[in-house]
Amino acid sequence: MFDYPSLNPNTTAWLVYDEGAPFPEAQLVQTFPDFDDTDLVPLEPQGVTPCDRIVTLDVNFTDINGINYAIINNQSYSPANVPTLFTALTTGQNALDPAEYGSTTNTFVLNHGDEVWIAINNFDTGNHPCKSPNMHLKFTFVSSSARSLFSSLASRLGG
């Protein structure tokens, strides 16, 4: 993707909610300064809530047959042959087994109403923003260090 200096990492895109609205003029970024995200502080501090489950996502990039792919938990995503909801509704007790959804889907089966912590560890040498459209997330800890695993913090917090 953008791992090689010969490629232009400056990409412009718009998140479109109203297809009839005009696009604003692109504001190109000429330099990408380092930013220590651990300096960020919340406007309204909130305590850490207990969780029922921690889901860990180890994110990295790899080359497969000369093509750069993002991988999560050492796996590149491929969609399941059967849509997830169909599998969940038609496999009975097997719906609780993550393997039922396919070996390339990185499935995590959760209980209804579970409070879940999602730990995202960036093992790539590049900086990548965390994008989560249409999700209500509360970030309790963000680290710029790819080698500082969330699991050690979670164990200290009782997660």
Long-range contacts (C-beta under 8 A, 24 or more apart in sequence): 1-61, 1-68, 2-126, 3-61, 3-68, 3-126, 15-133, 32-127, 35-144, 36-144, 37-142, 37-143, 37-144, 38-142, 38-143, 38-144, 40-142, 46-138, 48-140, 48-157, 49-115, 49-138, 50-115, 50-158, 50-159, 51-114, 51-115, 51-116, 51-117, 51-159, 52-111, 52-114, 52-115, 52-116, 53-110, 53-111, 53-114, 53-115, 53-116, 53-117, 54-116, 54-117, 54-118, 54-119, 54-150, 54-151, 54-154, 54-159, 55-108, 55-116, 55-117, 55-118, 55-119, 56-119, 56-121, 56-150, 56-151, 57-106, 57-118, 57-119, 57-120, 57-121, 58-121, 58-123, 59-120, 59-121, 59-122, 59-123, 59-124, 59-128, 60-122, 60-123, 60-124, 61-124, 61-126, 72-106, 73-106, 75-104, 75-106, 76-104, 77-104, 77-105, 77-106, 78-102, 78-104, 78-105, 79-105, 80-104, 80-105, 117-154, 117-159, 119-149, 119-150, 119-151, 119-154, 120-150, 121-146, 121-149, 121-150, 122-146
